[in-house]
Structures are given as structure tokens and as C-alpha cells.
């Protein structure tokens, strides 16, 4: 069973930075998109950032110019560099990788931004 393993979360003060990493436990063939979702307390899950196999990038408006997604499609690795973090970024972050038939998900990574 393929699992997505996430790392890099934790507690950070406002204005600080974190780098989230995600890697598949085994190779996923023909990945089309890789991305990060988050669930902020009291809100529905939202797509934060995504990258396609063709290099197309997406960011939700609230993180533009602060977060950067990067990755290696062939090796099933995706990263999210988060700078200038705000308390409203506090959430559980989920890695996702999608091929033609399946959506794969990480188990969730807590990010807490607090003084």
C-alpha cells in the first residue's frame, strides 16, 4: 500500500518559516499533480498549492508571495516552503499526489503559528 510520508511541521512564531516535505513510500507511476491542502480549525479543507507534471503552479490567494511549492514528479517528492507565517496559517496540512486513477494522501501534519 502506497503511503505519503510528511515531515517538517511544528510550532513556529509569527513571521517565522517552515519547510514541509512529502515522499511516497514506493513509486507512483504517471503522477499528474502534486500538492498541499490544509484544514484550518472551523473551516473546510482547502487547496493551498499545487504543481502539475507540466510545471503549472497554483497558489491560493492567501499564501501567494509567502509560500513556494516545489517538487520532483519522477521521484514522488514535493515540498512547501512557508515564509512569513501568520497565526491564520495554523492548520493540519495534507500532502496529495494524483495519478490517472488514484488520489494519494498523507495523514496530516500539524503546523501551529503562535507567539
Residue pairs with C-beta under 8 A, 6 or more apart in sequence:
2 24
2 25
2 26
2 28
2 104
3 24
3 25
3 106
3 107
4 22
4 23
4 24
4 25
4 95
4 96
4 97
4 104
4 105
4 106
4 107
5 22
5 23
5 24
5 25
5 106
6 20
6 21
6 22
6 93
6 94
6 95
6 106
6 107
6 108
6 109
7 20
7 21
7 22
7 109
8 18
8 19
8 20
8 21
8 109
9 18
9 20
9 93
9 109
9 110
9 111
10 18
10 110
10 111
10 112
11 112
11 114
12 18
12 85
12 111
12 112
12 113
13 113
13 114
13 115
14 85
14 86
14 87
14 113
14 114
14 115
15 84
15 85
16 85
16 113
17 81
17 82
17 83
17 84
17 85
18 82
18 85
18 111
19 79
19 80
19 81
19 82
20 36
20 79
20 80
20 82
20 93
20 95
20 109
20 111
21 77
21 78
21 79
22 34
22 36
22 77
22 78
22 79
22 95
22 97
22 106
23 75
23 76
23 77
24 76
24 77
24 97
24 104
27 76
28 76
28 97
28 99
28 104
29 99
30 99
30 100
31 53
31 73
31 76
31 97
31 98
31 99
32 52
32 53
32 98
32 99
32 100
33 50
33 51
33 52
33 53
33 96
33 97
33 98
34 50
34 51
34 69
34 71
34 73
34 76
34 78
34 95
34 96
34 97
34 98
35 47
35 48
35 49
35 50
35 51
35 58
35 69
35 78
35 95
35 96
35 97
36 47
36 48
36 49
36 50
36 69
36 78
36 80
36 93
36 94
36 95
36 96
37 45
37 46
37 47
37 48
37 93
37 94
37 96
38 45
38 46
38 48
38 89
38 91
38 92
38 93
38 94
38 111
39 45
39 46
39 91
39 92
39 94
39 108
40 46
40 88
40 90
40 91
41 90
41 91
45 94
46 60
47 58
47 60
48 59
48 60
48 63
48 67
48 80
48 93
49 57
49 58
49 59
49 60
49 63
49 67
49 68
49 69
49 80
50 57
50 58
50 69
51 57
51 58
51 69
51 70
51 71
51 73
51 78
53 73
57 69
59 67
59 69
62 88
63 82
63 89
66 82
66 83
66 84
66 85
67 80
67 81
67 82
67 83
68 80
68 81
68 83
69 78
69 79
69 80
69 81
70 78
70 79
70 81
71 77
71 78
71 79
72 78
76 97
78 95
78 97
80 93
82 89
82 111
85 111
85 113
86 113
87 113
87 114
88 113
89 111
89 113
90 111
90 112
90 113
90 114
91 111
92 108
92 109
92 110
92 111
93 108
93 109
93 110
93 111
94 105
94 106
94 107
94 108
94 109
95 105
95 106
95 109
96 103
96 104
96 105
96 106
97 103
97 104
98 104
